[in-house]
């Protein structure tokens, strides 16, 4: 569907939502767009990128999909692609977002521009910079959710609720955060190349650079926390296994000498003098009990019977 979502004497914004091949071909001919860049519009997996072809700039941004499933951990499942062409006096967007939602995004960006006549800043439309900033802000949702999930996992880690399912969910969170970081790093490259030379101190682009740097920093922190929780969970699982092996080892040490004594006296050789003793059976029992008590006392003094 082709429509004009914004028009001003200095700038026209043309939007293609769920475009057909014929619509893309018509826009390509009308604005003299490079065919390879137009083909990139149809690829849903493309990460953020920046391309320059003459006086026309092509960028791809990815917006977090608020309808993504809780287990989404791929580029297509977690985000939606918006391909953008802009040149002298025009902006063209190609996407598969809901048209009304996209229109509301653009309207909020237009409302943020103070001077309605200052729509271009060094050939980069100001309203487009505002739109990219809005796209970055959409990652607040998954990052805040990831932070809440990690708090819940950390609380449940030391309780009886810890399970293999929680381990799998924590791994999914880590995969999702790694994907978001990859998208943000590509977006940072787009923003750096989009910023006009000599405009490093411009508040417009400085805000963009600071926002992307803050999101990357936050994602790094969450990834480190996730990795720490995974390592801690593996350590706790290993400790539980070690506790079980410790108990089994203690039992085996207690029964080893008893098994030896019973084995010796179970051979039934006729020349064993103890077999003819009146109190031989009782002496063997006393020896086994004394051995058990001696081993238990030794373990107790060593502190091996105490729970950590």
C-alpha positions as CSV (number, residue, x, y, z in Angstrom):
1,X,0.0,0.0,0.0
2,X,1.5,3.3,-1.1
3,X,0.5,6.5,0.6
4,X,1.9,9.9,1.5
5,X,2.0,10.1,5.3
6,X,3.6,13.6,5.6
7,X,4.1,16.5,3.2
8,X,5.7,19.9,3.7
9,X,7.0,22.4,1.1
10,X,10.6,21.2,1.8
11,X,10.0,17.5,2.4
12,X,7.6,14.8,1.3
13,X,7.4,11.4,3.1
14,X,6.2,8.5,1.0
15,X,5.4,5.3,2.8
16,X,5.0,1.8,1.3
17,X,3.5,-0.7,3.8
18,X,3.5,-4.4,2.7
19,X,4.4,-3.3,-0.9
20,X,4.0,-5.5,-3.9
21,X,6.8,-5.9,-6.5
22,X,5.0,-3.6,-8.9
23,X,4.8,-0.9,-6.3
24,X,8.5,-1.2,-5.6
25,X,9.4,-1.1,-9.3
26,X,7.3,2.0,-9.8
27,X,9.0,3.8,-6.9
28,X,12.4,2.7,-8.2
29,X,11.7,4.2,-11.6
30,X,10.1,7.4,-10.2
31,X,12.9,8.3,-7.8
32,X,15.8,6.6,-9.7
33,X,16.7,4.2,-6.9
34,X,19.4,1.6,-7.2
35,X,17.8,-1.8,-8.0
36,X,20.0,-3.7,-5.5
37,X,19.0,-1.4,-2.7
38,X,15.3,-1.9,-3.6
39,X,15.9,-5.7,-3.5
40,X,17.2,-5.3,0.0
41,X,13.8,-3.9,1.0
42,X,12.3,-7.3,0.5
43,X,14.7,-9.2,2.7
44,X,13.3,-9.4,6.2
45,X,16.5,-10.6,7.8
46,X,18.7,-7.6,7.0
47,X,20.4,-6.0,10.0
48,X,20.8,-2.2,10.2
49,X,22.9,-0.9,7.4
50,X,23.9,2.3,5.6
51,X,24.5,2.8,1.8
52,X,25.1,6.0,-0.2
53,X,24.3,6.1,-3.9
54,X,24.9,9.6,-5.4
55,X,22.6,12.1,-3.6
56,X,20.3,9.3,-2.3
57,X,21.0,7.6,1.1
58,X,19.6,4.2,2.0
59,X,19.5,3.0,5.6
60,X,17.8,0.1,7.4
61,X,16.6,0.4,10.9
62,X,15.0,-2.3,13.1
63,X,12.2,-1.5,15.5
64,X,11.4,-3.8,18.4
65,X,8.1,-5.7,17.8
66,X,5.8,-5.2,20.8
67,X,3.8,-8.3,19.7
68,X,6.9,-10.5,19.8
69,X,6.4,-13.8,21.6
70,X,8.2,-14.2,25.0
71,X,10.5,-16.9,23.5
72,X,11.4,-14.8,20.4
73,X,15.2,-14.9,19.9
74,X,15.7,-14.3,16.2
75,X,15.9,-11.1,14.2
76,X,12.6,-11.7,12.3
77,X,10.7,-12.8,15.5
78,X,12.0,-10.0,17.7
79,X,12.1,-6.9,15.4
80,X,10.6,-5.3,12.3
81,X,12.6,-3.9,9.5
82,X,12.1,-0.4,8.1
83,X,14.0,0.4,4.9
84,X,14.5,4.2,4.3
85,X,15.5,6.1,1.2
86,X,16.0,9.8,1.5
87,X,17.3,12.4,-0.9
88,X,16.7,16.1,-1.8
89,X,13.2,16.8,-0.6
90,X,11.9,13.3,-0.1
91,X,11.9,10.3,2.3
92,X,10.6,6.9,1.3
93,X,10.0,4.2,3.9
94,X,9.3,0.5,3.1
95,X,8.1,-1.8,5.9
96,X,5.6,-4.4,7.0
97,X,4.4,-2.6,10.2
98,X,0.8,-1.8,10.9
99,X,0.1,1.5,8.9
100,X,-1.7,3.2,11.8
101,X,1.1,2.4,14.2
102,X,3.7,3.7,11.8
103,X,1.7,6.8,11.1
104,X,1.6,7.5,14.9
105,X,5.3,7.2,15.1
106,X,5.9,9.7,12.3
107,X,3.3,12.1,13.8
108,X,5.1,12.1,17.1
109,X,8.4,12.7,15.4
110,X,6.9,15.7,13.5
111,X,5.5,17.1,16.7
112,X,9.0,17.0,18.2
113,X,10.4,19.3,15.5
114,X,10.2,22.9,16.8
115,X,10.8,24.8,13.5
116,X,8.5,23.5,10.8
117,X,10.8,25.0,8.1
118,X,14.0,23.4,9.4
119,X,13.3,20.0,8.0
120,X,16.8,19.4,6.7
121,X,20.1,19.5,8.5
122,X,23.1,19.0,6.2
123,X,20.9,17.0,3.8
124,X,19.6,14.7,6.6
125,X,15.9,15.4,7.4
126,X,15.5,16.3,11.1
127,X,12.2,14.4,11.3
128,X,14.1,11.3,10.0
129,X,16.7,11.7,12.8
130,X,13.8,11.9,15.3
131,X,12.3,8.7,13.8
132,X,15.6,6.8,14.2
133,X,15.7,8.0,17.8
134,X,12.1,6.6,18.3
135,X,13.2,3.3,16.8
136,X,16.1,3.1,19.3
137,X,13.7,3.9,22.2
138,X,11.6,0.9,21.3
139,X,14.4,-1.3,22.8
140,X,13.6,0.0,26.2
141,X,10.8,-2.6,26.4
142,X,12.9,-5.8,25.9
143,X,15.8,-4.4,28.0
144,X,13.6,-3.5,30.9
145,X,11.8,-6.9,30.6
146,X,15.2,-8.6,30.6
147,X,16.2,-6.8,33.7
148,X,13.1,-7.9,35.5
149,X,13.5,-11.5,34.3
150,X,17.1,-11.5,35.7
151,X,15.9,-10.3,39.1
152,X,13.3,-13.1,39.2
153,X,15.9,-15.7,38.1
154,X,18.3,-14.5,40.7
155,X,15.6,-14.8,43.5
156,X,14.6,-18.3,42.3
157,X,18.1,-19.5,41.9
158,X,18.6,-20.2,45.6
159,X,15.1,-21.6,46.2
160,X,13.7,-25.1,45.5
161,X,12.1,-23.6,42.3
162,X,15.3,-23.7,40.4
163,X,14.9,-26.3,37.6
164,X,16.1,-27.2,34.1
165,X,13.2,-25.1,32.7
166,X,14.5,-22.0,34.4
167,X,18.0,-22.8,33.0
168,X,16.5,-22.9,29.5
169,X,14.6,-19.7,30.0
170,X,17.7,-17.9,31.2
171,X,19.5,-19.2,28.2
172,X,16.7,-17.7,26.0
173,X,17.1,-14.4,27.7
174,X,20.8,-14.5,27.0
175,X,20.3,-15.2,23.3
176,X,17.7,-12.4,23.0
177,X,20.1,-9.9,24.7
178,X,23.0,-11.0,22.4
179,X,20.7,-10.4,19.4
180,X,19.7,-6.9,20.7
181,X,23.3,-6.0,21.2
182,X,24.2,-7.1,17.6
183,X,21.3,-5.0,16.3
184,X,22.4,-2.0,18.4
185,X,26.0,-2.3,17.3
186,X,25.0,-2.2,13.6
187,X,22.7,0.7,14.4
188,X,25.6,2.5,16.0
189,X,27.5,2.2,12.8
190,X,24.6,3.6,10.8
191,X,24.3,6.6,13.1
192,X,28.0,7.3,13.0
193,X,28.0,7.2,9.1
194,X,24.8,9.2,9.0
195,X,26.2,12.0,11.2
196,X,27.5,14.8,8.9
197,X,31.2,15.5,9.0
198,X,32.1,18.3,11.4
199,X,28.8,17.9,13.3
200,X,30.1,15.8,16.1
201,X,28.9,18.4,18.6
202,X,25.4,18.9,17.0
203,X,22.8,18.3,19.7
204,X,20.6,16.5,17.2
205,X,23.1,13.8,16.4
206,X,24.8,13.9,19.8
207,X,21.6,12.8,21.4
208,X,21.4,9.9,18.9
209,X,25.0,8.8,19.7
210,X,24.5,9.1,23.4
211,X,21.3,7.0,23.3
212,X,22.8,4.2,21.3
213,X,25.9,4.2,23.5
214,X,23.7,4.0,26.6
215,X,21.6,1.1,25.2
216,X,24.7,-0.8,24.3
217,X,26.2,-0.3,27.7
218,X,23.0,-1.5,29.4
219,X,22.8,-4.5,27.1
220,X,26.5,-5.4,28.0
221,X,25.6,-5.2,31.7
222,X,22.6,-7.4,31.4
223,X,24.6,-9.9,29.3
224,X,27.3,-10.0,32.0
225,X,24.6,-10.6,34.7
226,X,23.0,-13.3,32.6
227,X,26.4,-15.0,32.1
228,X,27.1,-14.8,35.9
229,X,23.7,-16.3,36.7
230,X,24.3,-19.1,34.2
231,X,27.7,-19.8,35.8
232,X,26.3,-19.7,39.3
233,X,23.5,-22.1,38.3
234,X,26.0,-24.5,36.9
235,X,28.1,-24.2,40.1
236,X,25.1,-24.8,42.3
237,X,24.2,-27.9,40.2
238,X,27.7,-29.2,40.5
239,X,27.6,-28.5,44.3
240,X,24.5,-30.6,44.6
241,X,26.1,-33.4,42.7
242,X,29.2,-33.2,44.9
243,X,27.0,-33.3,48.0
244,X,25.4,-36.5,46.8
245,X,28.8,-38.0,45.9
246,X,30.1,-37.0,49.4
247,X,27.3,-38.8,51.2
248,X,27.8,-41.9,49.0
249,X,31.5,-41.8,49.7
250,X,31.0,-41.6,53.4
251,X,28.7,-44.6,53.3
252,X,31.1,-46.6,51.3
253,X,34.0,-45.8,53.7
254,X,31.9,-47.0,56.6
255,X,31.0,-50.3,54.9
256,X,34.4,-51.0,53.3
257,X,36.1,-52.4,56.5
258,X,32.9,-54.2,57.5
259,X,32.7,-55.9,54.1
260,X,36.3,-57.0,54.5
261,X,35.7,-58.5,57.9
262,X,32.6,-60.3,56.7
263,X,34.4,-61.5,53.6
264,X,37.3,-62.9,55.6
265,X,35.0,-64.8,58.0
266,X,32.8,-65.9,55.2
267,X,35.5,-68.1,53.6
268,X,34.7,-71.0,56.0
269,X,38.2,-72.6,55.9
270,X,38.4,-75.5,58.5
271,X,41.8,-74.3,59.9
272,X,40.5,-70.9,61.0
273,X,40.8,-71.1,64.9
274,X,38.2,-68.4,65.5
275,X,35.6,-70.6,64.0
276,X,35.8,-72.9,67.1
277,X,35.8,-70.1,69.7
278,X,32.8,-69.9,71.9
279,X,32.6,-66.1,71.7
280,X,34.0,-65.8,68.1
281,X,30.7,-64.5,66.7
282,X,30.3,-61.9,69.4
283,X,34.0,-60.8,69.0
284,X,33.4,-60.2,65.3
285,X,30.4,-58.1,66.0
286,X,32.2,-56.1,68.6
287,X,35.1,-55.6,66.2
288,X,32.8,-54.4,63.4
289,X,30.9,-52.0,65.8
290,X,34.2,-50.6,67.1
291,X,35.5,-50.1,63.6
292,X,32.4,-48.2,62.6
293,X,32.6,-46.0,65.7
294,X,36.3,-45.3,65.2
295,X,35.6,-44.3,61.6
296,X,32.7,-42.1,62.6
297,X,34.7,-40.4,65.4
298,X,37.6,-39.8,62.9
299,X,35.2,-38.2,60.4
300,X,33.6,-36.1,63.1
301,X,37.0,-34.7,64.2
302,X,37.9,-33.9,60.7
303,X,34.6,-32.0,60.2
304,X,33.6,-34.2,57.2
305,X,30.2,-35.1,58.7
306,X,29.2,-31.4,59.1
307,X,27.0,-29.9,56.4
308,X,28.4,-26.8,54.8
